[in-house]
């Protein structure tokens, strides 16, 4: 008689850098706290611009609609079954305005 023992260990990874988010092909979502406008960016694009070791929550997002620099930043999995009307922006560094 054989005894089979199966142990399943669930490992969670904290995504605290753009490099980790890029490795997992994730999106960075910036939501304006004033007007609720959202902008989605590929983490790999942001890592190329700001560095892979940067914390995504510390990125300097500025709302295009109301001009406020106060945004909530979240990292989400890339929705492979997303609707075609979902817009993913390319990052551009501003002139410090």
Secondary structure by P-SEA (a helix, b strand, c coil): cbbbbbbbbbbbbbcccaaaaaaabbbbbbbbcccbbbbbbcaaaaaaaccccccccccccccccccccbbbbbbbcccccccccbbbbbbbbcccc
